[in-house]
Structure formats: C-alpha cells, structure tokens
Amino acid sequence: MGIFSRRTAATIEQPPTAGYPAPAEEVTPAGVSLDPTLRALTGQWTIDRPHSRIGFSVRHAMVTTVRGSFTDYESTLYFDGNRPARSRAHLAIRVGSVDTGVEQRDAHLVGADFFDARRFPEMVFRSTSTVHEGQDRFRMTGELTIRDVTRPVDLQLDYLGSVEDPFGFERAGFDGTTTIDRTEWGLVYNQRLATGGAMVSEKVRLQFDISAIRATPPTA
C-alpha cells in the first residue's frame, strides 16, 4: 500500500534466509549488474506518511478521472541490497481513511457498495517476490486483499534515489503503479449510462509515491 524494490519499496520485515551466501554482485535476468551502492541500503525501512501518498484514480462517467488517497496505513519494509529478491513488503491500509475531496463520495466508498469498511476495515498488500528489471526499475509481485478476497498483483517500481535529510534521517524514494480490475475483489457496484458504458470504470490505477526512512542502522 508500497510497496519496495530497489532501495526502499514497501517491504515486509523478513530477514534473509539463514546460511544463504552473499555474492559480490547480483546480476538481473536482463544481465544488468546491480549498483554496488545498493548494499549500503540493506535493512529495515518504514514509509514516512507525511511525505508519501497511497492513491488511486478511476474514470468517472467515461469522460473524466476521479482521484483519491488513503491517509491511514502501516508499513513494514525490508530491503536486501545484495539480493533484492529477498526484499519484502507489507502494507495495511485502513479503507475508512479514503479521501477524494468530496464527503458524500467518501461515505459511499466506505459503505457496503464498495469497501464495506465496518466489515472489512483494512486492505492489505503482502509481497511475494521482487525482481530487478534493470537500472532503476523493479517489479514487485504480491497478494492484495480487499473485502477478504486475495488476488495476485504486479507492482511496477521506479527508484528515485536516496539522501540524508537535514534532520539526519536516511530516506529513499520510489514511485509505484499497478492497475487492477476492482470487480475481481468484489467491488462490483455500478450504474450503466444511457449512452453505453459505466458510471465508474472497473479499472482502477493504484499509485504509490513513497518516501521511506531507515528504521535500523545499515548492515556492516
């Protein structure tokens, strides 16, 4: 909700496999070697909510786009700079925090027609694998649970860089995107238009603008 790949993308706290050898470098499936500086970023991270955004966009009435975000969520991140495939992400989003800028619309979204927040208060993403696709681009595959329905999703992640901020925090940035069909998670409410098409698109684009802060010291 996340979401991490190269240096900090939503990752679950899950230590590397015991006894697994750490090679000098890892080569991606495309044959591109990882940047050695990634090794210094190995460790635990967490999403800095005031400087991040977990959002979505969906077509409305076939002619415009409605955008919204979730303001309340928790993240647990682990990144392995020697073996990005070991990186893990867990993101729990409280759907009642949805904000589209229109109170009436938000109330509809948290109701039984959509998220049904009283029965299913959280939407959860758990990563299952991470692949370095070359340079600053990664793909994180995981399981997305909405309304107690769990289905696989692929999250495309672009690494934006890392920096030590003026307060002494080490932070890294990622942009992540994926598109889902909401009906596959039981979000089937809709109204048909007289001219054809639907009032709300079944395709929803999820967007993760992530600023992550290191939660543990770098690995020696």
C-alpha positions in Angstrom: 0.0 0.0 0.0 4.4 0.0 -1.1 5.4 -1.4 -1.7 9.5 -1.6 -2.3 12.1 -2.6 -4.8 15.5 -1.3 -5.4 16.4 0.7 -2.3 13.3 1.2 -0.4 10.0 -0.1 -1.6 7.3 -1.3 0.7 9.0 -4.4 2.2 8.0 -6.8 4.9 10.3 -7.3 7.9 11.6 -10.8 7.0 15.3 -11.5 7.4 17.3 -13.2 4.7 17.5 -16.9 4.6 20.0 -18.3 7.1 23.2 -19.5 5.6 22.5 -18.1 2.1 25.7 -16.9 0.5 26.1 -13.2 -0.2 27.8 -12.9 -3.6 29.9 -10.0 -4.7 27.2 -8.8 -7.0 23.8 -10.0 -8.3 23.0 -10.0 -12.0 19.5 -9.3 -13.1 17.6 -11.5 -15.6 18.4 -9.0 -18.2 22.1 -9.3 -17.5 22.5 -5.9 -15.8 24.6 -5.9 -12.6 23.2 -4.2 -9.6 24.7 -0.9 -8.4 27.1 -1.7 -5.6 25.9 1.2 -3.6 22.6 -0.7 -3.0 24.4 -2.9 -0.5 24.6 0.0 1.9 20.8 0.3 1.9 20.2 -3.2 3.3 18.0 -3.1 6.4 14.6 -2.1 7.8 12.6 0.8 6.5 9.2 2.4 7.0 7.0 4.7 4.9 7.1 8.4 6.0 3.4 9.1 5.8 3.5 13.0 5.8 5.8 12.8 2.7 4.2 9.9 0.9 0.9 9.2 -0.9 -1.1 6.0 -1.4 -3.5 6.9 -4.0 -5.8 5.8 -6.8 -7.5 7.1 -9.9 -10.6 5.8 -11.8 -12.6 7.0 -14.8 -16.0 8.5 -14.0 -18.9 8.7 -16.4 -16.4 7.7 -19.2 -15.3 11.3 -19.6 -13.3 12.4 -16.5 -11.0 11.0 -13.8 -11.6 10.9 -10.1 -8.6 10.8 -7.8 -8.3 9.9 -4.2 -5.9 8.6 -1.5 -5.7 6.7 1.8 -4.3 8.7 4.7 -4.0 6.0 7.4 -1.8 3.0 6.9 1.1 1.0 8.4 4.1 -0.4 6.6 6.9 -2.9 7.4 9.7 -2.9 4.9 12.9 -4.9 4.5 15.4 -4.3 1.7 18.3 -6.6 0.8 20.9 -4.7 -1.2 22.9 -7.8 -2.1 19.9 -9.9 -3.1 16.8 -7.7 -3.9 14.8 -10.9 -4.4 14.9 -11.3 -0.6 13.3 -7.9 -0.1 9.8 -8.0 1.4 6.9 -5.6 1.9 3.8 -5.4 4.0 1.3 -2.6 3.8 -2.0 -2.4 5.7 -4.3 0.4 4.6 -7.4 1.4 6.7 -10.0 1.9 4.0 -12.1 4.2 6.2 -9.4 6.9 5.7 -10.2 7.2 2.0 -10.2 10.9 0.8 -11.4 12.0 -2.6 -12.2 15.6 -1.5 -16.0 15.0 -1.6 -17.5 13.9 1.8 -20.6 12.3 0.2 -18.5 10.3 -2.2 -16.1 9.2 0.6 -19.1 8.0 2.6 -20.3 6.0 -0.4 -16.9 4.4 -0.8 -16.6 3.2 2.8 -20.2 1.8 2.7 -21.5 -1.6 1.7 -21.5 -0.8 -2.1 -17.7 -0.6 -2.1 -15.2 -1.2 0.7 -17.8 -2.0 3.4 -15.3 -0.7 6.0 -17.4 -1.8 9.0 -16.9 -5.5 8.0 -13.5 -5.2 6.2 -11.6 -2.3 7.7 -8.3 -3.0 6.0 -6.9 -3.5 2.6 -3.6 -5.4 2.7 -0.6 -5.9 0.4 2.0 -8.6 1.1 4.8 -9.0 -1.3 5.8 -12.5 -2.6 8.8 -11.7 -4.9 10.9 -8.8 -6.1 12.7 -8.7 -9.5 15.3 -6.1 -10.6 14.4 -5.4 -14.3 17.4 -3.1 -15.0 18.8 0.2 -13.9 16.2 1.9 -11.6 13.3 -0.3 -12.4 11.8 -3.2 -10.4 8.8 -5.4 -10.3 7.3 -6.5 -7.0 4.7 -9.3 -7.1 2.4 -9.7 -4.2 -1.0 -10.5 -2.9 -3.7 -7.8 -2.5 -6.5 -8.4 -0.1 -9.7 -6.4 -0.3 -13.0 -7.4 1.4 -11.4 -10.7 2.4 -10.6 -11.5 -1.3 -7.0 -12.1 -2.0 -5.6 -12.0 -5.6 -2.1 -11.5 -7.1 -0.9 -8.2 -8.4 2.3 -6.9 -10.0 3.6 -3.5 -8.9 6.0 -1.6 -11.1 8.5 0.4 -9.1 10.9 3.1 -10.1 13.7 4.0 -7.7 14.2 7.8 -7.4 17.3 8.0 -5.2 18.3 8.3 -1.6 19.6 11.1 0.6 20.3 12.1 4.2 17.8 14.9 5.1 18.6 17.9 7.3 17.3 16.1 10.4 19.8 13.2 9.9 17.3 10.7 8.6 18.3 8.5 5.7 15.4 8.3 3.2 14.8 6.8 -0.2 12.1 7.4 -2.8 10.0 5.2 -5.1 7.1 5.6 -7.5 4.9 2.5 -7.8 1.9 1.8 -10.0 -0.4 -1.0 -10.9 -3.8 -1.3 -12.5 -6.5 -3.7 -11.1 -10.0 -4.8 -12.1 -12.0 -3.9 -8.9 -14.7 -6.4 -9.7 -12.2 -9.3 -9.1 -12.2 -8.2 -5.4 -16.0 -8.0 -5.1 -16.3 -4.2 -5.8 -19.0 -4.7 -8.3 -21.3 -1.7 -7.7 -22.0 0.4 -10.8 -24.6 2.3 -12.8 -24.9 2.0 -16.6 -25.1 5.0 -18.8 -27.9 5.5 -21.2 -25.3 6.1 -24.0 -23.4 3.0 -23.1 -20.6 2.3 -20.7 -20.4 2.6 -16.9 -20.6 5.4 -14.4 -17.5 4.1 -12.7 -14.7 2.3 -14.5 -13.9 -1.3 -13.4 -10.2 -0.5 -14.0 -8.5 1.3 -11.1 -5.0 2.6 -11.1 -3.2 2.4 -7.8 -0.3 4.8 -7.2 2.4 4.7 -4.5 4.5 7.8 -4.1 6.9 6.6 -1.4 9.4 8.4 0.9 10.9 5.8 3.2 13.0 6.3 6.3 15.6 3.8 7.5 14.4 2.2 10.7 17.6 0.3 11.5 21.3 1.1 11.0 23.0 -0.1 7.8 24.3 -3.6 7.7 28.1 -3.8 8.2 
